[in-house]
Amino acid sequence: MTDTFSNVYDDAERARAYADLEFPGTYYLGFRDLPALMRRHVRGTRALDFGCGTGRSTRFLRELAFEVVGVDISPIMLAEARARDPHGDYRQVADGSLAGLGTGTVDLILAAFTFDNIPTDEQKTAALRELRRLLAPGGRLVVVVSSADIYLHEWASFSTRDYPANRSARDGDRVRIVMLDVPDRRPVVDVLCGDAHYRELFEAAGLRVVEAVRPLATGAEPVQWVSETTISPWNTYVLGGA
């Protein structure tokens, strides 16, 4: 992976595998709390799914009654999204640019796992500033990212045991993880960014944390959890303009 604004899933085989995912195992915890968070913090129905991939999160938002546009940089992923959801509004954005979208026109932006794959602090901050520009007054940006812990443990949906170098990684370093819910077991390469560093980036982009959630499994779910009941794999942030 280079320091360009790229999508690690921009690969036909990987896109097909990812498109078949809904909300299995560990992924369930990433989405479980979003409806309640949105009810608490979002007013209005205009939504943007930033880094929509194959449309899983776009469809999720539409089921919550949002009028949603999904954007992504990967034509391969968007082709899968349109095949599964031909009536959805999916748009390709070159190099992550959102210049074609109007200032102050969106009530909710969801970025589910998108920032895991943005290589540099500069690009993360630039993307956050663009998303802040799009928010309507009182609008909210909801960011779901991998916690630093996800790269150090075993999970119902992921494995990192073959990548001990993850343990010495620092913010900005590449880390590797294998998805267990798909047949494509090539490692995904992400960019490590811990909670404290994300908060610095949010502040630099003129965003404030309204609420933060670190979801844990309760143990009552019909899933054979591994680490999820004691260690959170995800960080979820509800952000507003500073």
N, C-alpha and C positions, 0 to 999 in steps of 0.2 A: 504494500500500500504506500502510495506517495503522499506528499503534502498537498495534494489537490483536493478540492471539495468533491469527494467521490462517494460511491455507495458500494460497500463490500458485497452486497447481494446483487450487483449488476452483472449477473452471470446466469445464463439461461437455465442451467441445471439447478442452481441454488434458488433462483426465483421461483421455479416450479415447486420445489420442495417447500419453500417458505409460504407460498400461496395456499398450500393445503392446511397450514396451521390456523387454528382459531384461538382458543384460550386454554391450552392444556397445561396441567401441572403448574410449574413455577410462573408461567406467563399469566395464569389466572390471577395471581396476587398483584401483578402489575396493573390490571384493569379493575379489580374488584371494588376498590374504593372510589373510582372516578365518578360514578353517578352521584354519590352523596356529596363529593367535593363540588361538583358542578352545580348541584341544587343549592348549595350554601353560597357559592361565590359568583355565579354567572347570571347575568340579566340580559335577555335577548337570545336570539336563535341563530344568528349568523356565525358560522364556524369555518375555520381553516384547519385542515389536517396537514401539518408540515412534516414532510418525509413520510408520505402515506404508504409507500411501498406497494404491496399488492392489494391494498384497500381494506385490510382487516379493521383498522382503527377508524377509517372513514365510515364504513358500514356501522360500526359500533356507535359513532356519534349520530348517524341518521336514525338509528333505532331509539336514541334518546330525544328525538324530535328536533334535532338541529338541521338547518339548511347548510350543508357542508360541501366545501370544495377541497379535493385532495391534490396536493402538489408533491412532486418528487423529481429528482434529477435523472432517474434511471428509466429509459424507454422500455427496457425489458420488464421491469417491475410494473410499470404502468400498463403494459399490454396485458399482463396477468390480471391486474385490477379491472380493466375494462371487460375482459372476457368473463369474469365472474360477476360483474355488476355493470351491464351495458348501459344502464340508465344513470349511472353515477357521473359526477363532474370531476374528471381527473385531468390534470394539466402538468406538462413537463416544464420545469424551470431550469434554464441553463445555468450551471455553476451555482445553483442555489439562489439565484437572484429573484427577488420578489418585486422588482420595479414595476411590473405590470399590474400590481394590485394596489388598490386605492388606500391612501392614508386614512386611518380612523374609521375603517369600514367593517371591522370584525369584532364580535362580542366575545368569542372564545377561540383561542388557538391551542390545539393539542400537538405536542411534539413527543410522540411515544417512541423512545429508544433512539431517536434521530441523532442526538448529540453524542452518543457513544461512538459515532463514526465520523465526526467532524475533527480533522486532524490537529489543528493548532488553536491556541487561545485566541489569536487574532481572528480566525475564522468563526470560532464560537461566538465571540463578542460581536462581530459584525452581523452574524445571523440573529442574535438576540436583539440588537438594535433595530434591525429591519422588522422583526416580529413586533417589537414595541411600537414601531411606527404604524403598523396596521391596526393596532387595538383601538377600538372606539373608547370614548370616555367611560371609565369604570370597567373596561374589558379586562379579561383575564387570560394569561398564558399559563397552560398546564404542561409542565415538563416532567416526563418519566424517564429516568436514566438508570443504568446499572450502578449499584453501589460498588465501592471498592472491594467489599467482601465477596462479591459474586465470583471474582477471579481467583479466590483463595480456597474455595470449598467445593464439595460435591452437592448436587441438587437433583431434584426429581427430573428436571428438564435439561440440565447442563453438567458437563464434567470439565474439570481443569487439572486433573491429577497428572496428566502428561506434560504439564507446562510449569515446572517449578520456578522458572525464571519470573513468573508473575509475582512471586513473593518479594522480589527486590525492585519491582517497578515503582516508579514515581509518577506524579501527575505529568501527563503529556507523553508517557512511554506507551509503546504497543504492548497489549496483553492478548492472550489467546484463550479461546473457550470453544468447546464442542457442544453443539445442540443435539440432544438425545431424542427429540420428538420427530425428527425427520431422517430419511435414509441417507442424506448427504452428510457424512461425518467429517468433512474437511473442517479444520478449525476456522472459526470466525476471528478476525483480527480487529480488536477495538482499541480505543485510546482511553487510557486510564484518566479519570478525573474524579477526585473525592469530593465529599460534601463541602468542606471548607473552601476548596478551590472553586467549586461551582458558585458558591455564595459571593466570592470575590468577583467572578465574571458577571453575575447578575447585577451587582452594584455598579460595575464599570459600564454596563449597558443601560443604566438608568432604571433598573427594575428592582422591586422590593419583594421579599418573600412574605406573602399573606398567610400561608399555611404550608407546612411540610409534613409529609407522612412517610414512615418507613414500615411498609406492610409486613406482617407476620401471619403465617398460617395458624389457625386455631387448633388444629389436630382433629377437628370434627369433619373436615372435608374428605370425600372419597378418593383420596390420593395418598400414595405411600411416600410421605415426605422424607427428606434426607436431612437437610439443615434448616428448612424453612420455618420451623416452629420456634427457633431460637435466634436465628440470624436473618436479617432482612436482605433479600437480593436486590431490592430496588429502592431508589429515592424518588419521591414524587413531590414536586413543588408547585404551588399555586402562586403565580406572580402577577403583580400589577405595576403600573407606572410609578416611579419614585415621586 
